[in-house]
Amino acid sequence: MIRVLSVAAAGPTDSLVGVIERAVAGGAPAPAWLAVEDPGGVSIRAVAALPVAERRSGVVAVATERGLVAAARLDVGGALWLPPSLAGAVNALEAAAAVEAGRAPPDVSLAALVAPAGGELIAVGWANRRFWRHQVGEQEMALLLAGLAEALEVVPAVLPWPALILEAGGPSGAEVDAAWRRLTSERQVLSEGVERIACGRPRDPGDVVAAAMLALVEDRTGCRPDPSAWGFPRPVHELPSGRRVGWWSPAACAAVAGGEEWTAVPGEATAVGFHWQLHVPGGSQIAVVDALESAMGPAAAVRVPGWITGGLEAGRPAGLLVERLASAAHRLGVPLWFANVGAGALRFLLRLPGTLWVDGAAVPDGE
């Protein structure tokens, strides 16, 4: 019996459940649960209420790209389009069964252990957070900060900002920076370092979370690192040719001479990312926008925010979404730029139609 979450008025039909049951009878692993996208968002709320690890073992059937984006943000294990097909169901079920158990979300109760005597606090967060939350995603940002806590041998008190809370008299800024460089190098994650924000002393010794979050929200200093100190700009290569077509940086920095190669930096923020400006040799500019929907207007190229590429596998929400985006870009004859591409994502992207631009750990740093 398939467990169905929160059946809404537009809930699963007998045919959908029947397709899932046929796939399971044929040898596909049974899902922990099944949800169906509905216009009122009932199913999404039901999925969001599940523990993180349980979300990864279920499957959602969707009718819209918006449903796929929501499922990807919730780290749902598998997804299939409506109306359902047997092949789509098998892919979704196999994807949900193959996803590794996720790390637990930040445990805010750990913050009370940081300064039990009500001492001064410091919050350590990603420098240029506004950009990196779209590039690597808040979940990955939190995992890296938890890794930093382990490296520094401190309590992993990571708040949802995300930010790691430390005692002001704990590790020095130099120690934090050195540990961060080692960690990001080992895990092949790009960043512009971390910033330290003074959080003061909690009014109530037990109210560490409130003191830290207030300081983070009110901070207006906005750490502005020098991207060149962190190895930027970074190359962008074209698929399937493999040739280098440009460079990107999270902010303006020294240009790289490269013939006809462009240099891209993010500009105005959007709901899903940024408007990018590609500076072409000779002084002209090309506008490229981040997108998570296939309804693309006329453009020189379209960019997919980097946080989505971590789940690029057949049958996963991000995989279904990217396939739809690639088909739309191919019909329009425009390149589709994928950010933050690792080795696993690269293998998936090589199967897609059209011209793709890629950057990230899977892309050579030099020639």
Secondary structure as the mmCIF struct_conf table of DSSP 4:
data_model
#
loop_
_struct_conf.conf_type_id
_struct_conf.id
_struct_conf.beg_label_comp_id
_struct_conf.beg_label_asym_id
_struct_conf.beg_label_seq_id
_struct_conf.end_label_comp_id
_struct_conf.end_label_asym_id
_struct_conf.end_label_seq_id
STRN STRN1 VAL A 4 VAL A 4
TURN_TY1_P TURN_TY1_P1 ALA A 9 ALA A 10
HELX_RH_AL_P HELX_RH_AL_P1 ASP A 14 ALA A 25
TURN_TY1_P TURN_TY1_P2 GLY A 26 GLY A 27
HELX_LH_PP_P HELX_LH_PP_P1 ALA A 28 PRO A 31
BEND BEND1 ALA A 32 ALA A 32
STRN STRN2 LEU A 34 VAL A 36
TURN_TY1_P TURN_TY1_P3 PRO A 39 GLY A 40
HELX_RH_AL_P HELX_RH_AL_P2 VAL A 42 ALA A 48
TURN_TY1_P TURN_TY1_P4 ALA A 49 ALA A 49
BEND BEND2 LEU A 50 LEU A 50
HELX_RH_AL_P HELX_RH_AL_P3 VAL A 52 ARG A 55
TURN_TY1_P TURN_TY1_P5 ARG A 56 SER A 57
STRN STRN3 VAL A 59 VAL A 62
BEND BEND3 ALA A 63 THR A 64
HELX_RH_AL_P HELX_RH_AL_P4 GLU A 65 ARG A 73
TURN_TY1_P TURN_TY1_P6 LEU A 74 ASP A 75
BEND BEND4 GLY A 77 GLY A 77
STRN STRN4 GLY A 78 TRP A 81
BEND BEND5 LEU A 82 PRO A 83
HELX_LH_PP_P HELX_LH_PP_P2 PRO A 84 PRO A 84
HELX_RH_AL_P HELX_RH_AL_P5 LEU A 86 ALA A 98
BEND BEND6 VAL A 99 VAL A 99
HELX_LH_PP_P HELX_LH_PP_P3 GLU A 100 PRO A 106
HELX_RH_3T_P HELX_RH_3T_P1 VAL A 108 LEU A 113
TURN_TY1_P TURN_TY1_P7 VAL A 114 VAL A 114
TURN_TY1_P TURN_TY1_P8 PRO A 116 ALA A 117
STRN STRN5 LEU A 121 TRP A 126
TURN_TY1_P TURN_TY1_P9 ALA A 127 ASN A 128
HELX_RH_AL_P HELX_RH_AL_P6 ARG A 129 GLN A 135
TURN_TY1_P TURN_TY1_P10 VAL A 136 VAL A 136
HELX_RH_AL_P HELX_RH_AL_P7 GLU A 138 LEU A 152
TURN_TY1_P TURN_TY1_P11 GLU A 153 GLU A 153
BEND BEND7 VAL A 154 VAL A 154
STRN STRN6 VAL A 158 LEU A 159
TURN_TY1_P TURN_TY1_P12 PRO A 160 PRO A 162
STRN STRN7 ALA A 163 GLU A 167
TURN_TY1_P TURN_TY1_P13 ALA A 168 GLY A 169
BEND BEND8 GLY A 170 PRO A 171
HELX_RH_AL_P HELX_RH_AL_P8 GLY A 173 ARG A 187
TURN_TY1_P TURN_TY1_P14 GLN A 188 GLN A 188
STRN STRN8 VAL A 194 GLY A 200
BEND BEND9 ARG A 203 ASP A 204
TURN_TY1_P TURN_TY1_P15 PRO A 205 GLY A 206
HELX_RH_AL_P HELX_RH_AL_P9 VAL A 208 GLU A 218
HELX_RH_3T_P HELX_RH_3T_P2 PRO A 227 TRP A 230
TURN_TY1_P TURN_TY1_P16 GLY A 231 GLY A 231
BEND BEND10 PRO A 233 PRO A 233
STRN STRN9 ARG A 234 LEU A 239
TURN_TY1_P TURN_TY1_P17 PRO A 240 SER A 241
STRN STRN10 ARG A 244 TRP A 248
BEND BEND11 PRO A 250 ALA A 251
TURN_TY1_P TURN_TY1_P18 GLY A 259 GLU A 260
STRN STRN11 TRP A 262 ALA A 269
BEND BEND12 ALA A 271 GLY A 273
STRN STRN12 PHE A 274 HIS A 279
HELX_LH_PP_P HELX_LH_PP_P4 VAL A 280 VAL A 280
TURN_TY1_P TURN_TY1_P19 PRO A 281 GLY A 282
BEND BEND13 GLY A 283 GLY A 283
STRN STRN13 GLN A 285 ASP A 290
BEND BEND14 LEU A 292 SER A 294
BEND BEND15 PRO A 298 PRO A 298
BEND BEND16 ALA A 300 ALA A 300
STRN STRN14 VAL A 302 VAL A 304
HELX_RH_3T_P HELX_RH_3T_P3 GLY A 306 GLY A 311
BEND BEND17 GLU A 313 GLU A 313
TURN_TY1_P TURN_TY1_P20 ALA A 314 GLY A 315
BEND BEND18 ARG A 316 ARG A 316
HELX_RH_AL_P HELX_RH_AL_P10 PRO A 317 LEU A 332
TURN_TY1_P TURN_TY1_P21 GLY A 333 GLY A 333
STRN STRN15 LEU A 336 PHE A 338
BEND BEND19 ASN A 340 ASN A 340
HELX_RH_AL_P HELX_RH_AL_P11 ALA A 343 LEU A 349
TURN_TY1_P TURN_TY1_P22 LEU A 350 ARG A 351
BEND BEND20 LEU A 352 LEU A 352
BEND BEND21 GLY A 354 GLY A 354
STRN STRN16 LEU A 356 VAL A 358
BEND BEND22 GLY A 360 GLY A 360
TURN_TY1_P TURN_TY1_P23 ALA A 361 ALA A 362
BEND BEND23 VAL A 363 VAL A 363
BEND BEND24 ASP A 365 ASP A 365
#
